[in-house]
């Protein structure tokens, strides 16, 4: 599914995505939603279950980013 379709379908949710295709700037273009939740920590816990799997993961928030949350990469 294209990223714009994913973001529209899962509005205001945290997403764990298996990226199938990147553009020339390594931005996700096509992917499959593995998990979604309105709680960011749930996505992190789900990601840990995939340890050792061969997947290209992206975590995205679908919507306007909440002002009271900081992200550390």
C-alpha angles and dihedrals in degrees: 000000000000116000094241090055091048093050091049094048095049099040115177094007135114112244135203106202132189099216113219099178136022129195124234090278092052092252113147112257104167128021151143122246108236096178139356135189141155087235115077094205090059090060091050092052091049090050091057089059089064095059109140094017118124100240135129102230130198127179114207137170111222106219139015109340112250111253094220095060129084123196125212116197 
